[in-house]
């Protein structure tokens, strides 16, 4: 970028401009943000994934110059979901404990968890089977600190001969980590240690793993996803796109808390291949008095990925799931079956009539309701002779005040639709810990990912961006669902 | 306080009868029931038991109380008459007696024959009921196995007709009875019985509760107990319209706590219904039969109660625990002795009214009252948040019965969160129940130190859990093992075997310390081993608590030797468990 940009921007009165780039599988999206956090412009260009990704980026920059003459970004940072996203395999010990902790940590890092192995890897055959899923990173967990130590070591040994170039993160029993690391390093594997994801029973600590995975994504993964000038890509890309979205969600929660709405936030991201739900909960531990103690608590921020709820690639999955949950009548299902099949066969399909647009809206609403149900935890009451045992598992969303929809479909469906989806999700599901009194809002311009990406560069500007773009979501009174 | 998310359908069935309608209908039916006249009230020229108690309250008369219940009314009546006669000779008057019934009285008459005979009085016909009110100069009280039981309506009618003035016990609404498992119907009958008593309020009839028969005995905070009493008063007096007396006392050893609680109860007693009695301490007697020591405990306990009654009259009778209470059913002679003690204690209390410093008692009373009000508010708003209709007495009694004492205290207490206490909060005023539990923990450590330093359990990894809702055994275990240096992973209560096994795997546990009190110890042990074997781990397993199970038609069979056969170490005491764990560590070294 030329130094003339600064004076051009100055002339336009916007100060320093930052370009936030999202290298998607199909489109490279670019947003120009002022230092005060104002969204100046939003453009996109086809991702030139087959040649040099920077060609597409230059195309996007040219488009920016066309719509916003005289605005030249002085800084640029990027996130990426191209090349199928960040594929990650988890090897842990007990399925419900460390393996699950590892899985949740990987999801929060924006990964696509392709396989979870519990009980550790016993031998090379197990390692080869895991590697056949083509993970970009492997995460080895298992054992509390001071607890079980043999599984981490045996998994490391099994991988030592097989892992090739796949970087390995070790985040299990801290006492066993040095030996496991040494085994892999001696075999020439790229290995990084992180704090134990489950250091004690009743404790979940995903942040260390999330940071390490993010760094490995830049140093070892992105170069394989996108062809581009050596080193340039690694300097530009900061994180995987879902990681940027979750970071944006966390920042939004802090913004809302500052405005007197401290209960966290839920974000539903309806996409062509998946529907993702991100949520943050208040930092202090949820009141657990009166409830049975949980073996594995929930993290402050979490992400769930519903791979069967994509608006295009998995549209039939939406219909099946919603019908299975009793959210669609027989007639409603019958109306949706063919259009869903059409979309799956033609993922680039664009609705070409009001009827087809309405189908898209219906699919989206069904996907949101199902995804919210799956993301929410549940409660259970067991009556015994000596009294009731109250249990609460999973994410307690009951006091979250805001559900935000993000993604292109929210140009056509709005906050009233989301509220309808919440009411639908609640129906007949007393045991689900869904929000009881949440308002809804939409992020049509998809600023959450941009804000998450920007937060690493300039949190002040990122906050300002969220406050400006999502101002309405902090002012309306909540309606009880 | 965050509202609890509880599934309403689990607590309250959707077809629950309307409690308000039950109350209305029961009151209408009760119009036809004539209220009898007890001889005691005639002797004293009072319209009712309550009226006489109010007179005693107002003129500073101390009234007395005992518990008694032989198998039949005839035997019981003879004993009462003997005691009354002894009173004339020895200078005391026995005013009221709580007839202790056989548990079978809580069942509808048709089921009583099928149930196991226990101790206590059985009333067979009208002559028994009327006899109880007329055959002696003493006022009979019926506390147990009535209002909270499946026989509530039928017994209450008999009691009203006979002329009983104080009819209980709402506190027992969480009781279970053999041959009866319909808790909804049981609570419906409780509500109806209270309504019948309410219908006779103007005849002076009072609904009674002995609060420590119910949840109060297990609360760790006296603020919770007081809030709970306020809740019952709300249900009985405000929702149903009965006059409600709440008696207490047996679990209290500390005199300041005991008298402060009595004063706090009187603050909550907004309609000034004279309590039936204050019960003597039944917890401080040692295991050795040292009746001389016990006599001092009894005398001081009742003297403080009398001093409070003199200074802040309520009309409640006083009770001196018979010195043999911990050992056996007291003899008539021992009951007479207890009344002599009470009488002498009264004279001493009257002689030195200024000897007690009431300031700390009032200060504690005020803390209890403030805490109790918070508990009541938490309880009602919490139940309302769950979806319980807090104007329906049936819904309230059923929901709270199903929640149980420990869940209610954990959800609605007025204390600050604190992980050093068994229920996760620091009490406003610790109950004697909690004090005894904490003392038990100290006692265990003292016992372990008796023959040298504490067993060195450093390096041993123990997973500790309770298989049921009871936390007290687990608390003593985790504290004691922790003090010995063990690394204890405390999983809390109501933990299932698969969960324990999973944790044993991740923590590479050397041992499991299991507390179990629900009488299924052998099945639990086998299940646990199955789960551990399925995961390929075999830590040493130690069991403590109530180690029995119903087997082959026999009830509560001691399964300790069977547990040993399974390779599980049964422990009678926590000390045994600690020493056993030290031996495990030695073996693994």
Interface residues (C-beta under 8 A of the other chain):
Chain A: X93 X94 X96 X97 X98 X142 X143 X144 X146 X147 X148 X149 X198 X200 X201 X286 X287 X288 X289 X290 X292 X293 X295 X379 X380 X381 X382 X383 X384 X385 X386 X387 X388 X389 X390 X392 X396 X398 X399 X430 X431 X433
Chain B: X1 X2 X4 X5 X6 X7 X8 X9 X10 X11 X176 X402 X403 X404 X405 X406 X407 X408 X410 X411 X413 X417 X423 X424 X425 X461 X468 X469 X470 X487 X489 X491 X492 X493 X494 X495 X499 X502 X503 X505 X506 X507 X508 X518 X535
